[in-house]
């Protein structure tokens, strides 16, 4: 049956097949001010889950061997990629020569409501981020609030986040790979930045995605034209 040419092919495919959370889900129409994100891990998880990049299914990355649990919803921004442009921005800010980590852009989403499991999409508002360096790679963590959250939804910048909450987020990422007795952290957070820098990192991650994978909608629309 001929597809309706007025409707993008990636939307039509989503009716028939489960979209890939990284490539087949839209980050939204108001990027970077509002994002639709995919959540892999919630605060009650004692396992570290992440998306299998090939299949799009959620998989167990590793058990949380130590006492750390993630203090926020944790996932990634669809159709984002930490490549050369993200790395160049981190290089400029840190005065180090860094590479992108080759993954979608990570995001932490703050909400007052307990969400019991991952593998879900949420709409959120970026308010800042952590500039993290992991093995000489840029590994930014965007910090956002759940859209319309009763407690945190009015926050518009990282300056609204209490120090204790920021400390908890930083402690998690600095220690979640660290074995007991280790004398140095596996990762480093060089800066805590506000909403404008968060928007720039998000925009660059979208540019890196387009460079790495091409414009997905253009590719699929071109494929659709071949069926006419």
C-alpha positions in Angstrom: 0.0 0.0 0.0 1.3 3.4 -0.9 2.3 5.6 2.1 0.6 9.0 2.5 3.3 11.3 1.0 2.0 14.2 3.2 3.2 12.4 6.3 7.0 11.8 7.0 7.9 8.2 6.5 9.5 8.0 10.0 6.1 8.8 11.5 4.4 6.2 9.4 7.0 3.5 10.4 6.3 4.4 14.0 2.7 3.2 13.6 3.8 -0.2 12.4 7.1 -0.8 14.4 8.5 0.3 17.7 10.7 3.3 17.0 14.4 3.1 18.1 14.7 5.3 21.2 17.9 7.0 19.9 17.1 7.3 16.2 13.4 6.9 15.8 12.1 9.2 18.6 11.9 12.9 18.1 13.6 15.2 20.7 10.6 17.5 20.3 9.7 20.6 18.4 11.0 23.2 20.9 14.6 22.1 21.1 16.7 23.2 23.1 14.2 25.0 25.4 12.0 21.8 25.8 13.1 18.3 25.2 11.5 14.9 24.9 14.0 12.5 26.5 14.3 8.7 26.9 14.7 7.6 30.6 16.9 4.5 31.2 17.4 4.6 35.0 15.3 5.8 37.9 16.5 6.4 41.5 15.1 3.1 42.8 17.2 1.0 40.3 20.0 -1.0 41.7 21.1 -2.0 38.2 22.6 0.3 35.6 20.5 0.0 32.5 21.3 1.5 29.1 20.0 1.3 25.5 21.5 -1.3 23.2 22.6 0.9 20.4 21.8 -1.7 17.7 18.5 -3.1 18.7 17.1 -0.1 20.8 16.1 -2.4 23.6 17.0 -1.6 27.2 19.7 -3.9 28.6 21.5 -4.4 31.9 24.8 -2.6 31.6 26.1 -3.6 35.0 24.9 -4.1 38.6 25.5 -1.1 40.9 28.3 -2.8 42.8 28.5 -0.2 45.6 26.0 1.9 47.5 25.4 4.5 44.8 22.0 4.9 43.3 21.2 7.7 40.8 19.5 10.6 42.5 17.4 11.6 39.5 15.8 10.2 36.3 18.7 9.5 34.0 18.6 8.9 30.3 19.5 10.6 27.0 18.3 13.1 24.3 17.1 11.3 21.2 18.9 12.2 17.9 21.9 13.6 19.7 25.5 12.6 19.6 28.6 13.7 21.5 31.1 14.1 18.7 33.5 16.8 17.4 31.3 19.9 18.0 30.5 18.9 21.6 34.2 18.0 22.2 35.3 21.3 20.7 33.1 23.2 23.1 34.4 21.3 26.1 38.0 21.8 24.9 37.4 25.5 24.7 35.9 25.6 28.2 38.4 23.3 29.9 41.5 24.3 27.9 42.2 20.6 27.3 42.2 18.5 24.1 39.1 16.3 24.5 37.2 13.9 22.3 33.4 13.2 22.3 32.4 10.0 24.0 30.4 8.8 20.9 27.2 8.4 22.8 23.9 10.3 22.8 23.8 13.3 25.2 23.1 12.3 28.8 20.4 14.0 30.8 19.2 14.0 34.4 15.6 15.0 35.0 14.5 16.3 38.4 10.9 15.6 39.6 9.1 15.5 42.9 7.1 12.4 41.8 8.5 8.9 42.2 8.7 7.2 38.8 9.1 3.5 39.3 10.7 2.3 36.1 12.6 3.5 33.1 12.1 2.7 29.4 9.8 5.8 29.1 9.7 9.2 27.4 9.4 12.4 29.4 9.2 16.1 28.4 11.6 18.2 30.4 13.1 21.7 30.5 16.9 22.0 30.5 18.3 24.3 33.2 22.0 23.6 33.2 24.6 20.9 33.2 27.7 19.3 34.5 30.8 19.4 32.3 32.2 16.0 33.0 35.4 14.5 31.6 35.7 10.7 31.5 39.0 9.2 30.3 39.8 12.4 28.3 36.3 12.4 26.7 33.6 15.0 26.9 30.7 13.4 28.8 28.3 16.3 29.6 25.3 15.6 31.9 22.5 18.0 31.1 20.3 18.8 34.1 16.6 19.4 33.5 13.3 19.5 35.3 10.2 17.6 34.4 7.8 19.8 32.5 4.9 21.0 34.7 6.4 19.4 37.8 4.7 20.9 40.8 7.9 21.5 42.8 10.6 21.9 40.3 8.8 22.9 37.1 9.2 26.6 37.7 13.0 26.4 37.8 14.7 28.0 34.8 18.4 27.9 35.6 20.9 25.8 37.6 21.0 28.6 40.2 17.6 27.5 41.4 18.9 24.0 42.4 19.8 23.7 46.1 23.5 23.1 46.7 22.7 19.8 48.5 20.9 18.5 45.4 23.8 19.5 43.1 26.3 18.0 45.4 24.4 14.7 45.4 24.3 14.6 41.6 28.0 15.4 41.3 28.9 12.8 43.9 27.0 10.1 42.0 28.8 10.8 38.7 32.2 11.2 40.4 31.9 7.9 42.3 29.6 5.5 40.3 32.6 3.9 38.6 34.9 4.1 41.6 35.9 1.0 43.6 36.1 1.2 47.5 39.6 2.3 48.5 40.4 4.1 45.3 42.4 7.2 45.9 41.3 9.1 42.7 38.0 9.5 40.9 37.5 7.8 37.5 35.7 10.9 36.2 36.1 14.7 36.8 33.5 17.5 36.8 35.2 20.7 35.7 32.3 23.0 35.6 28.6 23.4 36.7 27.0 25.6 34.0 23.7 27.3 33.5 20.9 27.2 31.0 22.6 29.1 28.1 25.6 26.7 28.0 23.2 23.8 28.3 21.4 25.0 25.3 24.7 25.3 23.4 25.7 21.7 24.3 22.3 20.4 23.2 22.5 22.3 19.8 26.0 21.0 19.2 24.9 17.5 20.0 22.2 17.8 17.4 24.7 19.0 14.9 27.0 16.2 15.7 24.2 13.7 15.2 23.4 15.2 11.8 27.1 14.9 10.9 27.4 11.4 12.1 24.2 9.9 10.9 22.8 12.4 8.4 19.4 14.1 8.5 17.2 11.1 9.3 14.0 12.7 8.0 15.6 13.7 4.7 16.9 10.2 4.2 13.6 8.6 4.9 11.7 11.1 2.8 14.1 10.4 0.0 13.4 6.7 0.4 9.7 7.4 0.3 10.0 9.2 -3.0 11.4 6.1 -4.6 8.1 4.3 -3.9 6.1 6.7 -6.0 
